């Protein structure tokens, strides 16, 4: 899987070689973790890793050599490629954890739930509505589902559907909309 290769290459490029720890690759029954010395570059957050962000390699010479050999892009899209590859393989989204001294990437082996019946009644209604409308916004769902269902509950339901690849989130803030994802297209 190219996400794992990308994770290892990111560990080499972003590792803090001034720290004495080792880069570790650990395999568990349901995941693989790549951890290495060095925290996230200043100014970046874990949320930034899932969208366009500046390329800030801690080791630009290593990054340049890997770029010349065609192993990485030179635009800071490695973390997005990991996320895209995991989603394309219908796996859970990877998780990045940081401290001042360590960065850890966890890639999961378990396939996301693709059984419609596993979702709650609201989530099933959302999927049915999306099939009819092609695109939904939170405001559409608040008006349609209404009643005692809060916007926060709807957002949680939407996130579960995004995590399961049933929906794809587009845009930000008030312009955020949801369209069908890979799992819904297969149904």
C-alpha positions in Angstrom: 0.0 0.0 0.0 1.5 3.3 -1.0 0.2 5.0 2.2 2.7 3.0 4.2 5.6 3.9 1.8 4.6 7.5 2.1 4.5 7.3 5.9 8.0 5.8 6.0 9.3 8.5 3.6 7.7 11.2 5.7 9.4 9.8 8.8 12.8 10.1 7.1 12.2 13.6 5.8 10.6 15.0 9.0 12.6 13.1 11.7 14.6 15.2 14.1 18.1 13.7 13.8 19.3 15.8 16.8 17.3 13.5 19.1 18.7 10.1 20.0 15.5 8.0 19.6 14.9 5.6 16.7 12.3 5.6 14.0 10.0 2.7 14.9 7.6 0.7 12.8 5.2 -1.4 14.9 2.7 -3.8 13.6 -0.4 -4.6 15.8 -3.3 -6.9 14.8 -5.4 -4.0 13.6 -2.9 -1.3 12.7 0.6 -0.2 11.8 2.4 2.7 13.6 5.3 4.7 12.4 6.9 6.8 15.1 10.0 8.9 15.0 11.7 11.6 17.0 10.6 15.1 16.5 7.3 16.9 16.9 5.1 18.7 14.3 6.7 21.8 12.7 5.7 25.0 14.5 2.5 26.5 13.1 1.0 23.3 11.8 -1.8 21.3 13.5 -3.0 17.8 12.9 -6.0 19.2 11.1 -3.6 20.9 8.6 -2.2 17.6 7.6 -5.6 16.6 6.0 -5.7 19.6 3.7 -3.3 21.8 1.7 -0.4 23.0 3.9 3.1 24.3 3.4 5.9 21.9 2.9 8.2 22.2 5.9 10.7 19.3 5.8 13.0 19.2 8.8 15.6 17.6 6.5 15.4 19.4 3.1 18.5 17.6 1.7 16.9 14.2 2.3 13.6 15.5 0.8 15.5 16.8 -2.3 17.2 13.4 -2.9 13.9 11.6 -2.5 12.2 14.1 -4.9 15.0 13.6 -7.5 14.4 9.9 -7.4 10.6 10.4 -7.9 9.8 9.0 -4.5 8.0 12.1 -3.1 6.5 15.3 -4.5 8.0 18.5 -3.4 4.7 20.2 -2.4 3.8 18.9 1.0 1.0 16.5 0.0 2.4 13.4 1.6 -0.1 13.4 4.5 -3.0 14.0 2.1 -1.8 11.1 -0.1 -1.8 8.8 2.9 -5.3 9.9 3.8 -6.5 9.5 0.1 -4.9 6.0 -0.2 -6.5 4.8 3.0 -9.9 6.1 1.9 -9.4 4.5 -1.5 -8.7 1.2 0.1 -11.8 1.8 2.3 -9.8 1.7 5.5 -10.3 3.9 8.5 -8.7 7.3 8.3 -5.1 7.3 9.5 -4.4 9.2 12.8 -1.5 11.4 13.6 -0.4 12.1 17.1 2.3 14.5 18.2 4.2 15.6 21.3 7.3 17.8 21.5 9.6 14.9 21.1 7.6 12.4 18.9 5.4 12.1 15.8 3.3 9.0 15.4 1.2 7.9 12.4 -1.3 5.0 12.8 -2.7 3.3 9.7 -5.5 0.9 10.4 -6.1 -2.4 8.7 -9.8 -2.8 9.5 -12.2 -2.1 6.7 -14.9 0.5 7.4 -18.4 -0.7 7.9 -20.1 -0.8 4.6 -23.4 -2.3 5.8 -26.2 0.2 5.6 -28.0 -1.5 8.4 -25.2 -0.7 10.9 -26.2 3.0 10.8 -28.8 4.5 13.0 -32.1 5.6 11.7 -31.1 9.3 11.2 -28.0 8.2 9.3 -30.1 6.0 7.1 -32.4 8.9 6.4 -29.5 11.1 5.5 -28.2 8.5 3.0 -31.7 8.2 1.4 -32.0 12.0 1.2 -28.6 12.3 -0.4 -29.6 9.7 -3.0 -32.5 11.9 -4.0 -30.8 15.3 -3.8 -27.2 14.5 -4.8 -25.8 17.1 -2.3 -26.8 18.1 1.2 -25.9 20.8 3.7 -26.3 20.7 7.4 -29.0 23.4 7.2 -31.0 21.1 4.8 -30.9 18.3 7.3 -31.8 20.4 10.2 -34.9 21.6 8.3 -35.8 18.1 6.9 -35.1 16.0 10.0 -36.1 18.8 12.4 -37.8 18.0 15.7 -35.6 17.5 18.7 -32.5 16.6 16.7 -29.7 19.1 17.3 -27.3 20.4 14.7 -24.5 18.8 16.7 -26.2 15.4 16.5 -26.6 15.8 12.7 -22.9 16.8 12.4 -21.9 13.7 14.4 -24.1 11.5 12.1 -22.5 13.1 9.1 -19.0 12.5 10.4 -19.8 8.9 11.0 -21.0 8.6 7.4 -17.8 10.4 6.1 -15.6 8.1 8.2 -17.4 5.1 6.6 -16.9 6.6 3.1 -20.6 6.9 2.6 -20.3 10.6 2.2 -17.6 13.1 1.2 -17.4 16.5 2.7 -16.8 19.4 0.3 -16.0 23.0 1.3 -15.7 24.7 4.7 -17.8 26.6 7.1 -21.3 27.5 6.0 -20.5 26.4 2.4 -19.8 22.8 3.5 -21.9 20.3 1.6 -21.9 16.5 1.5 -22.0 14.3 -1.6 -22.0 10.6 -2.1 -18.8 8.7 -1.2 -17.3 5.5 -2.5 -19.3 3.2 -0.2 -22.6 4.8 -1.4 -21.6 4.5 -5.0 -21.1 0.8 -4.6 -24.5 0.3 -3.2 
